[in-house]
C-alpha cells in the first residue's frame, strides 16, 4: 500500500497503526478511504494556533480571530515536529517518552521552565489521542488545532 508523498512521518505512523488495527477487523478499504477523506477535510479547515505559556487550547482557540474552538480529533494532525518548529522556532524537537507525556502536548517547553524540564525543546506526544483541549501546564506553550465553531 502507498500513501501520498505530502504526508508527514507522524501521519504515516498514525495511518499504519490505523490500518493494522483495522486489518483483522473485517472492515473494508472503503471505510479506511472514508476515514482518510474525513481527516483530510479536517486538515483543510484547521487553523493552528500557538498558545501562550500556561494556556489551554480551549482558551487559545477562543481568543483567536473572533472565536474558534479546539478540535481534539485534530491533535493527530498538529502533533508533528515541523509544525512545532514553524510556530515556536525551537532548536530541537523530540517525541516524549510514553510515561512522561502529558495531555498538554504537542508543546514548546519555556526556556524559563525550572531546572529538570527540557527547556526550549518542542515535544510531541507518542499518542495524540491522550491530548486534551483543556490541558494546560505552567511551563509550556501548546500547539492547538482550532476550527470555526
Secondary structure as a PSIPRED ss2 file (coil, helix, strand):
# PSIPRED VFORMAT (PSIPRED V4.0)

   1 X C   1.000  0.000  0.000
   2 X C   1.000  0.000  0.000
   3 X C   1.000  0.000  0.000
   4 X C   1.000  0.000  0.000
   5 X C   1.000  0.000  0.000
   6 X C   1.000  0.000  0.000
   7 X C   1.000  0.000  0.000
   8 X C   1.000  0.000  0.000
   9 X H   0.000  1.000  0.000
  10 X H   0.000  1.000  0.000
  11 X H   0.000  1.000  0.000
  12 X H   0.000  1.000  0.000
  13 X H   0.000  1.000  0.000
  14 X H   0.000  1.000  0.000
  15 X H   0.000  1.000  0.000
  16 X H   0.000  1.000  0.000
  17 X H   0.000  1.000  0.000
  18 X H   0.000  1.000  0.000
  19 X H   0.000  1.000  0.000
  20 X H   0.000  1.000  0.000
  21 X H   0.000  1.000  0.000
  22 X H   0.000  1.000  0.000
  23 X H   0.000  1.000  0.000
  24 X C   1.000  0.000  0.000
  25 X C   1.000  0.000  0.000
  26 X C   1.000  0.000  0.000
  27 X C   1.000  0.000  0.000
  28 X C   1.000  0.000  0.000
  29 X H   0.000  1.000  0.000
  30 X H   0.000  1.000  0.000
  31 X H   0.000  1.000  0.000
  32 X H   0.000  1.000  0.000
  33 X H   0.000  1.000  0.000
  34 X H   0.000  1.000  0.000
  35 X H   0.000  1.000  0.000
  36 X H   0.000  1.000  0.000
  37 X H   0.000  1.000  0.000
  38 X H   0.000  1.000  0.000
  39 X H   0.000  1.000  0.000
  40 X H   0.000  1.000  0.000
  41 X H   0.000  1.000  0.000
  42 X H   0.000  1.000  0.000
  43 X H   0.000  1.000  0.000
  44 X H   0.000  1.000  0.000
  45 X H   0.000  1.000  0.000
  46 X C   1.000  0.000  0.000
  47 X E   0.000  0.000  1.000
  48 X E   0.000  0.000  1.000
  49 X E   0.000  0.000  1.000
  50 X E   0.000  0.000  1.000
  51 X C   1.000  0.000  0.000
  52 X C   1.000  0.000  0.000
  53 X C   1.000  0.000  0.000
  54 X C   1.000  0.000  0.000
  55 X C   1.000  0.000  0.000
  56 X C   1.000  0.000  0.000
  57 X H   0.000  1.000  0.000
  58 X H   0.000  1.000  0.000
  59 X H   0.000  1.000  0.000
  60 X H   0.000  1.000  0.000
  61 X H   0.000  1.000  0.000
  62 X H   0.000  1.000  0.000
  63 X H   0.000  1.000  0.000
  64 X C   1.000  0.000  0.000
  65 X C   1.000  0.000  0.000
  66 X C   1.000  0.000  0.000
  67 X C   1.000  0.000  0.000
  68 X E   0.000  0.000  1.000
  69 X E   0.000  0.000  1.000
  70 X E   0.000  0.000  1.000
  71 X C   1.000  0.000  0.000
  72 X H   0.000  1.000  0.000
  73 X H   0.000  1.000  0.000
  74 X H   0.000  1.000  0.000
  75 X H   0.000  1.000  0.000
  76 X H   0.000  1.000  0.000
  77 X H   0.000  1.000  0.000
  78 X H   0.000  1.000  0.000
  79 X C   1.000  0.000  0.000
  80 X C   1.000  0.000  0.000
  81 X H   0.000  1.000  0.000
  82 X H   0.000  1.000  0.000
  83 X H   0.000  1.000  0.000
  84 X H   0.000  1.000  0.000
  85 X H   0.000  1.000  0.000
  86 X H   0.000  1.000  0.000
  87 X H   0.000  1.000  0.000
  88 X H   0.000  1.000  0.000
  89 X C   1.000  0.000  0.000
  90 X C   1.000  0.000  0.000
  91 X C   1.000  0.000  0.000
  92 X E   0.000  0.000  1.000
  93 X E   0.000  0.000  1.000
  94 X E   0.000  0.000  1.000
  95 X E   0.000  0.000  1.000
  96 X C   1.000  0.000  0.000
  97 X C   1.000  0.000  0.000
  98 X C   1.000  0.000  0.000
  99 X C   1.000  0.000  0.000
 100 X C   1.000  0.000  0.000
 101 X C   1.000  0.000  0.000
 102 X C   1.000  0.000  0.000
 103 X C   1.000  0.000  0.000
 104 X C   1.000  0.000  0.000
 105 X C   1.000  0.000  0.000
 106 X C   1.000  0.000  0.000
 107 X E   0.000  0.000  1.000
 108 X E   0.000  0.000  1.000
 109 X E   0.000  0.000  1.000
 110 X C   1.000  0.000  0.000
 111 X C   1.000  0.000  0.000
 112 X C   1.000  0.000  0.000
 113 X C   1.000  0.000  0.000
 114 X C   1.000  0.000  0.000
 115 X C   1.000  0.000  0.000
 116 X C   1.000  0.000  0.000
 117 X C   1.000  0.000  0.000
 118 X C   1.000  0.000  0.000
 119 X C   1.000  0.000  0.000
 120 X C   1.000  0.000  0.000
 121 X E   0.000  0.000  1.000
 122 X E   0.000  0.000  1.000
 123 X E   0.000  0.000  1.000
 124 X E   0.000  0.000  1.000
 125 X C   1.000  0.000  0.000
 126 X C   1.000  0.000  0.000
 127 X C   1.000  0.000  0.000
 128 X H   0.000  1.000  0.000
 129 X H   0.000  1.000  0.000
 130 X H   0.000  1.000  0.000
 131 X C   1.000  0.000  0.000
 132 X C   1.000  0.000  0.000
 133 X C   1.000  0.000  0.000
 134 X C   1.000  0.000  0.000
 135 X C   1.000  0.000  0.000
 136 X C   1.000  0.000  0.000
 137 X C   1.000  0.000  0.000
 138 X C   1.000  0.000  0.000
 139 X C   1.000  0.000  0.000
 140 X E   0.000  0.000  1.000
 141 X E   0.000  0.000  1.000
 142 X E   0.000  0.000  1.000
 143 X E   0.000  0.000  1.000
 144 X E   0.000  0.000  1.000
 145 X E   0.000  0.000  1.000
 146 X E   0.000  0.000  1.000
 147 X E   0.000  0.000  1.000
 148 X E   0.000  0.000  1.000
 149 X C   1.000  0.000  0.000
